[in-house]
Amino acid sequence: MKYKVFNYITVFFSLALVTTSCVDNEDLLQVDPNVETAGSFWKTDQDAIEGVNAAYGSLLTDGTYMRSTPLLLDLKGDDTRSNSPWGAMYNVGRFNSNPTDPAIYGWAFETYYQGIYRANQVLTNVPGIAFEDAALKNRILGQAYFLRGLYLFHAVNMFKNVPLPTEIKLYTPQKSEADGWAQVIADFKAAAELLPNTYVGLSGLDAGQKGRATKGAALGYLGKAYLFTKDFANARTTFKQVIDLGVYSLVSNYRDNFTTANENNSESLFEVQFSRDAGGVDLGWGGAPASGWGKTSARAITYAPRAFGWTDVQPTWTLFNEYQQEKTKTGDVDPRLDATIFYNKPGGMQLYGKDFATFYATSPADLNDIFCRKYQNSDGQFADEYDWRSGINERLLRYADILLMYAETLNETGDTPGAYTYIQMVRNRVNLPDLATAKPGMTQAQMREQIGHERFLEFPLEGHRFDDIRRWGWLQDATKLAWLKARDVEFNSYAPGREFFPIPQLEMDNNPGTKQNDSY
């Protein structure tokens, strides 16, 4: 990966002048006292905390969770569809991203490596700082390992063969997917060793601060990395460690995971912190941070229902219909449907202070359509999403995910009966019947299918579905691929290799020896 770092460029030109002039070195290589440099910055505990804060900052811009990363994770699944007029977005779900047009996927790639570079600055410079608080030093290093692991997790998971920079230098060669996962695992292991269970009750500059990476977050992502590489035994052990921490529990109201209500709750292992009240009012599109940048998200306007935002993303009818397959113990529809999808519900449904049926009465196409409700500011406090400034935190990893992934590892390691318990914990929240009674004695293969169904209904529009489809090998299974095509017509344009995004052309041009992914 090529990093364009201004102090390297400054030193390069200074040295060039030295070789062509008789002026003394000390006359040329002077530090501007008004400009902070890497050499003058990394001195104190405060410098270290500000450095790791900058690494968190890369989670907030357009390439990551302000907009692009949710789109890249969601649009390829059979839970979403897009009729966006913007070709770069429309084509994501159709497996047709253009290698010569880096919009969206290229911005994500760039921002992941911005975050990696910032984390590497911390990991390179903080060990040399004499801290007043040694425990704080460990926590800062743990957060840097976690963030580097998280950015690399996304890069490897979405782009396959990528550079793996672990130090600060201009070029880092492209590595294999296996090497990538090995580095991700190493980073999350290091993070888990250094991070606390919680920041409550600590002393130091980060005391009591919500949103910072914890041991549970590092272990959760470590387990995911093992799961994604089919190391089920280590995944099982790691997810059980998260459960045994005794820190996490499911919240009673499923919808509390997708609104500003009850953010950073007991179910959340890690979430990106957005706020309408922090910073300025400008959106952080990327590049060098500006003083006017806010800390808000453009996800809501991008996914919003017709006339309340751009409606670039919508749920599929497959998802809507699958929620109808199993009634609750009281004979009702799965309550996750209403938390996930706006539709013309018998008896009425409110959105942005309007009745769905009344608002869309003059537009039959919209009246008979379905729209995203998750992550929308739609409970009546806002008229629409057109200010582009959502303050809803993005929940990256929930305890429900840990429970269902743990159930999956139990099934894959021969304990299919044990999987029932952890699946039922998730089902109980929405009052679904006892699975052990409804479907007793499932085989391992039957349980795999059941877990696929459970995850489909628990995590739609949360960036998990296509990851599951890819890691389960469904795209290479002719029967499963035909099934996906029947559920979502966007799969008709899938071609082998297109489960990954192309390596951006700028990376191909600037990093010698980089090879493009298959089929691009």
PEFENMO-V401886 format. One record per run of one state. SS is the DSSP state (H for helix, E for strand, L for the rest). FROM is the first residue (numbers start at 1). TO is the last residue. If there is no record, write none. Layout:
# PEFENMO-V401886
((SS | FROM | TO) (SS | FROM | TO))
This chain:
# PEFENMO-V401886
((L | 1 | 5) (H | 6 | 18) (L | 19 | 24) (H | 25 | 28) (L | 29 | 37) (H | 38 | 41) (L | 42 | 44) (H | 45 | 57) (L | 58 | 67) (H | 68 | 74) (L | 75 | 79) (E | 80 | 81) (L | 82 | 86) (H | 87 | 90) (L | 91 | 104) (H | 105 | 128) (L | 129 | 133) (H | 134 | 159) (L | 160 | 162) (E | 163 | 163) (L | 164 | 173) (E | 174 | 174) (L | 175 | 176) (H | 177 | 194) (L | 195 | 214) (H | 215 | 228) (L | 229 | 231) (H | 232 | 244) (L | 245 | 253) (H | 254 | 257) (L | 258 | 267) (E | 268 | 272) (L | 273 | 274) (E | 275 | 279) (L | 280 | 281) (E | 282 | 282) (L | 283 | 292) (E | 293 | 295) (L | 296 | 296) (E | 297 | 297) (L | 298 | 298) (H | 299 | 303) (L | 304 | 305) (E | 306 | 306) (L | 307 | 308) (E | 309 | 309) (L | 310 | 313) (E | 314 | 315) (L | 316 | 316) (H | 317 | 322) (L | 323 | 327) (E | 328 | 328) (L | 329 | 335) (H | 336 | 340) (E | 341 | 342) (L | 343 | 349) (E | 350 | 351) (L | 352 | 353) (E | 354 | 355) (H | 356 | 359) (L | 360 | 363) (H | 364 | 367) (L | 368 | 370) (E | 371 | 372) (L | 373 | 389) (E | 390 | 390) (L | 391 | 393) (E | 394 | 398) (H | 399 | 412) (L | 413 | 415) (H | 416 | 429) (L | 430 | 431) (E | 432 | 432) (L | 433 | 434) (H | 435 | 438) (L | 439 | 443) (H | 444 | 458) (L | 459 | 464) (H | 465 | 471) (L | 472 | 473) (H | 474 | 476) (L | 477 | 477) (H | 478 | 487) (L | 488 | 488) (H | 489 | 493) (L | 494 | 504) (H | 505 | 510) (L | 511 | 520))
